[in-house]
């Protein structure tokens, strides 16, 4: 009963948020047809079979609601406090603890294999799909085709469209039907198509099934977070911690800002790197007003997602790996806090 009302609240909240967003304009039939023909030709040129192209692109139509959702995501319309209220909630924490206990042996094997703490694997699944309960019911080809046409992130979603067609062309979906979220993410892990091709992992030997197999969902999440082309995941540290800033934070902060940073927005908004003792010397303290751990070999960066008047966090190298999953400070902090609560 609690979950029923929880999801009603979520739906109402996001419906209210969407109403406040700019209404997108839609293409004419001629514009859509011409663009789609270009996409089909490119798909053939990169090796997608004509049979798959005709089966999935012949009748696809752009969806206004999908474009609207893309332009009005909650990370850009609410505060961190509101975001955490809906994402790091009691029901998600309890369910995460139960999953951790129920699959203890399997998670231990996967954790040892990939070198990542079990609680982070669980937290990602909890955040992405409420541990598999909310995987989405939107046709993925429709979602990524719509977003590939829309100008906001057309190049990104054009890649997702071709990756989704390849997944279907290679028969990598057990059901034969690729469905998921409005943004093209699929399965318990809510991986976008390119990430699925890159990191989806068949742990149990029955074919990749991140929709129904917890083994594959756990392993795929762990594989992505620890991929060697990103920062190496450290078992010796966590994601970060909330901190209390010194009184002179407003005058101090300009000297801490990154210069010419590379990466997504959330990566750019992290401060320069310092050791924990150096942060202590600047006056930063733990949230219980005690001294920070004096680990001189652990680098940390300051993150203030709601500005210098809001909550602040010192984040460690593992935090950047979480940002690769979803480049949002709100998201990465929520994963960290949820993992802490599941583990406590």
Protein Blocks (a to p, Z undefined) as FASTA:
>chain_A
ZZmmmmmmmmmmmmmmmmmpccdddddfklmmmmmmmmmmmmmmnopafklmmmmmmmgc
cdfklmmmmmmcfklmccfklmmmmmmcfklmmmmmmmmmmmmmmmmmmmmmnopafklm
mmmmmmmnonoianojadfklmmmmmmmpmklmmmmmmmmmmmmmmmmnopafnlpacdd
fnopacjkopafklmmmmoccfkonopafklmmklmmmmmmmmmmocklccddfkbcfbd
cddddfklmmmmmmmpcehiacdfklmmpccdddfklmmmnopacfkopacdfbfkbccd
dddfkojklccddddfklmmmmmmogcfklmmmmmmmmmmmmZZ
